[in-house]
Amino acid sequence: MEQHQKNDLKSEYLKKLAAAYRATYAVGVLSIFLGLLALFASFSSAAIPGGIIIAFAAFIFGAFYLLLGFFVQRKSIIALGIAVGFMGINAIAGIFSLLQGGSPVGLIIPTTFLSQTWEGFKAIKNLKRDS
């Protein structure tokens, strides 16, 4: 009976770890997608002169998040900490955006991804302990 409970706990920790690295991957893919949109917008409109710079920055951050997701999937607590830190900064920027523009979208998206990654710390700690 005790082995069954350990397997249930391990399964729960694996689900939380999967949620953490999937959220990190999702931020990377979303960033690259937004970079593509900025790139296409800069080609089609002279009104966005910095579009190429924004696109390049989005590509760099997207690749960085994908790399972090790779290491989080391999149970790196350091990579998870870096990802959560950047997501936290993004959430803070969303708060400022909400205060200035009144749109909650800039806060909802980072908060959703941040909440998915936060449980990964406990999952990695327990999975490494049980290994």
C-alpha positions as CSV (number, residue, x, y, z in Angstrom):
1,M,0.0,0.0,0.0
2,E,2.8,2.4,0.8
3,Q,4.5,1.8,-2.6
4,H,1.2,2.7,-4.3
5,Q,1.1,6.1,-2.3
6,K,4.7,6.8,-3.4
7,N,3.9,6.1,-7.0
8,D,0.9,8.5,-6.7
9,L,3.1,11.2,-5.2
10,K,5.7,10.7,-7.9
11,S,3.0,10.9,-10.6
12,E,1.7,14.1,-9.1
13,Y,5.2,15.6,-9.0
14,L,5.8,14.6,-12.6
15,K,2.6,16.3,-13.6
16,K,3.7,19.5,-11.8
17,L,7.1,19.3,-13.5
18,A,5.5,18.8,-16.9
19,A,3.3,21.9,-16.3
20,A,6.4,23.9,-15.4
21,Y,8.4,23.0,-18.5
22,R,5.4,23.2,-20.8
23,A,4.6,26.7,-19.6
24,T,8.3,27.7,-20.1
25,Y,8.2,26.2,-23.6
26,A,4.9,28.0,-24.3
27,V,6.4,31.4,-23.3
28,G,9.3,30.7,-25.7
29,V,7.0,29.7,-28.6
30,L,4.7,32.7,-28.0
31,S,7.7,35.1,-27.9
32,I,9.0,33.8,-31.2
33,F,5.5,34.0,-32.7
34,L,5.2,37.6,-31.5
35,G,8.6,38.3,-32.9
36,L,7.4,37.0,-36.3
37,L,4.4,39.3,-36.1
38,A,6.6,42.3,-35.3
39,L,8.9,41.4,-38.2
40,F,6.0,41.2,-40.6
41,A,4.5,44.4,-39.3
42,S,7.8,46.2,-39.7
43,F,8.0,45.2,-43.4
44,S,4.4,46.2,-44.2
45,S,4.3,49.5,-42.4
46,A,6.7,52.4,-42.1
47,A,4.9,53.3,-38.9
48,I,6.9,50.8,-36.8
49,P,10.5,51.7,-37.3
50,G,11.7,49.6,-34.4
51,G,9.8,46.5,-35.5
52,I,13.0,44.7,-36.5
53,I,14.6,45.4,-33.2
54,I,11.5,44.2,-31.3
55,A,11.4,41.1,-33.5
56,F,15.1,40.4,-32.9
57,A,14.6,40.8,-29.1
58,A,11.5,38.5,-29.1
59,F,13.5,35.9,-31.0
60,I,16.3,36.0,-28.6
61,F,14.0,35.8,-25.5
62,G,12.0,33.0,-27.2
63,A,15.1,30.9,-27.8
64,F,16.2,31.6,-24.3
65,Y,12.9,30.4,-22.9
66,L,13.0,27.3,-25.1
67,L,16.5,26.6,-23.7
68,L,15.3,27.1,-20.2
69,G,12.4,24.8,-20.8
70,F,14.8,22.1,-22.0
71,F,16.7,22.3,-18.8
72,V,13.6,22.5,-16.6
73,Q,12.4,19.3,-18.3
74,R,15.7,17.7,-17.1
75,K,14.9,18.9,-13.5
76,S,17.2,21.9,-13.3
77,I,16.1,24.0,-10.4
78,I,18.5,26.8,-11.6
79,A,16.8,27.0,-15.0
80,L,13.4,27.0,-13.4
81,G,14.5,29.8,-11.1
82,I,15.7,31.9,-14.0
83,A,12.5,31.2,-15.9
84,V,10.3,32.2,-12.9
85,G,12.4,35.3,-12.4
86,F,11.9,36.5,-16.0
87,M,8.2,35.6,-15.8
88,G,8.0,37.6,-12.6
89,I,9.6,40.6,-14.2
90,N,7.1,40.2,-17.1
91,A,4.2,40.1,-14.6
92,I,5.5,43.3,-12.9
93,A,5.6,44.9,-16.3
94,G,2.0,43.7,-16.8
95,I,1.1,45.5,-13.6
96,F,2.6,48.8,-14.8
97,S,0.8,48.3,-18.2
98,L,-2.5,47.7,-16.3
99,L,-2.0,50.9,-14.3
100,Q,-1.1,53.0,-17.4
101,G,-3.5,51.5,-20.0
102,G,-6.2,49.8,-18.0
103,S,-5.9,46.5,-20.1
104,P,-5.5,43.4,-17.9
105,V,-4.3,41.2,-20.8
106,G,-0.6,42.2,-20.1
107,L,-1.0,40.9,-16.6
108,I,-3.2,37.8,-17.1
109,I,-0.9,36.0,-19.6
110,P,2.3,36.3,-17.5
111,T,0.5,35.4,-14.3
112,T,-1.0,32.3,-15.8
113,F,2.4,31.0,-17.0
114,L,4.0,32.0,-13.7
115,S,1.5,30.1,-11.7
116,Q,2.1,27.0,-13.8
117,T,5.9,27.1,-13.2
118,W,5.9,27.9,-9.5
119,E,4.9,24.4,-8.4
120,G,7.8,23.0,-10.4
121,F,10.2,23.9,-7.5
122,K,8.6,21.5,-5.1
123,A,8.3,18.9,-7.8
124,I,11.9,19.0,-8.8
125,K,13.0,18.9,-5.2
126,N,10.9,15.9,-4.4
127,L,11.7,14.0,-7.6
128,K,15.5,14.5,-7.0
129,R,15.1,13.3,-3.4
130,D,13.3,10.2,-4.5
131,S,15.7,9.3,-7.2
